[in-house]
Amino acid sequence: MDDMFVGRVMSTDLRTVGPDTLVEDAAQLMLEEGVGSVLVVDESNEVEGILTTTDFVSIVAKSQPKAQTTVTRYMSTDVITTTAGTPIHEVAEVMLDAGIHHVPVVDDEEGVIGIVTTTDLAAYLSHVEPPKA
């Protein structure tokens, strides 16, 4: 089986900002465009860094003074869930279609029992053996 190369699966519709962009403006761009990161590039389009949604967790945690706002104000309430017996490819399709990166795994009796993330799927994919001919 031939190897799948990065060029076949990469996204080319990039969102970029300059190094002097305010974090508030970068956050607004990410929200408006529905993306989880922006690349920070110089005038020559060379990568200087990346700003991700994970970085904003740190920004909020370190901000002074604290906002004293509860999570209810910002949390998503239209949560898509799955069960432990759902095939991986089905969960991956749902995540792609919905543009989400986290799917809680629920059980009728126990409630929430886990979570599947895009990182989990990437880790799984990196260890999958190609089918033998």
N, C-alpha and C positions, 0 to 999 in steps of 0.2 A: 504494500500500500504506500502510495506517495505521501510525503509529508505535506501538511497544510502550512502555508507560509503566512506570516503576519500581514503581508500586503493584501491577502485575500479576505481577511476578517476585520481589518482596522477601520475605524471611523475616520473620515476625512473632513467632516463638517465640524470644524473646530471653533471654539470660542476662545478668544485671546484678549488680554489686557496688557497695558504697559506697566512697568514697575512703579510708576507714580500714581496709579489708579487707587482711589480710596476703597477700603474694604466694603463700605456700604454700597458703593457703585458696583463692585464685583459681585456682591451678594444679590443685588437687584438684577443684574444681567443673568446670573445663574437661575434665579427664580423665573424670570421672563422667558428664558430659553429652555427651561426644564432640564438643565444639565447639572451634573454633580461635581464639575470641576471647570476651571478656566486655566489656560496656560498663560504664564507671564513671559512675554517676549520683548526683545529690544527692537530698535528701529530696523535691524536687519532680519527680523523674524527668527532670531536665534533664541532658543529656550533659556530663560533665566530661572524659572521656577514653575511651580504648579500650586494652585490654591483649590482645596477640595472642601466639600461639606464637612468632612472630619475636622479640618482646620477651624471651621467656625465654632465647633464645640469648644475648642480651646480658647478661642477669642471671647466667647460668651463667659466661659468659666473664669477667665482672668480679668474680665472687664470690671472697672471701678468707676463709680459706685455700682453696686449690684442692683439689677432691675427689680428684684422681688416679684417677679411675674411667675405664676404657676404654669405648669406644662399644659394644662387644659386649654389655654389661650392659643397655643401653637400646634398641638398634636393633630395628627391625621385621625379621623374617626371612621373613614371608609376603608377599613383594613381588610385586605384579602388574606385568607388563611388557607391552609392545606392540611392534609392528614399524613401520618407516618407511612401509610400504604400507597400514597400517590407516586406514580413513576416520575423520576427526575426530569425527563424530557417534557412532561406536562407542566411541571412547576416552572421550568425554564421558559417555556412558551408564554405562560401567564405573566411572568416577570417582564419579558420583552414586550408583550402586548400592552401591559399596564404601565411600563416605564418605571418599575419599582426594583429595589435592590434587597428587600427584606420581606420574607413571608413567614409569619408565625405558624408553627405546627401545633394543631389542636387535637384533643381527644374528647369524645362525648362525655366520658366520665371524669377525666382528670383535668379538663380545661387545657391551658397552654402547657405543652411539654417540650417545646423546642423552637428553633427558628432556622430557616434556610436562607442563606445570603448569596449574593453573587460571588463572594469570596469562597464560600463552600463549593459552589458549582465549578469555579475555576480550579480549585484544589482537586476536586474529583476528576475533572477533565484531564488534568496534568498527569494523573496516574492510570488513566484508562488504557488498556492494551488494545491496539488495533486488531480487528478480527483477522483470524488466520484464514488464508485462502485454501 
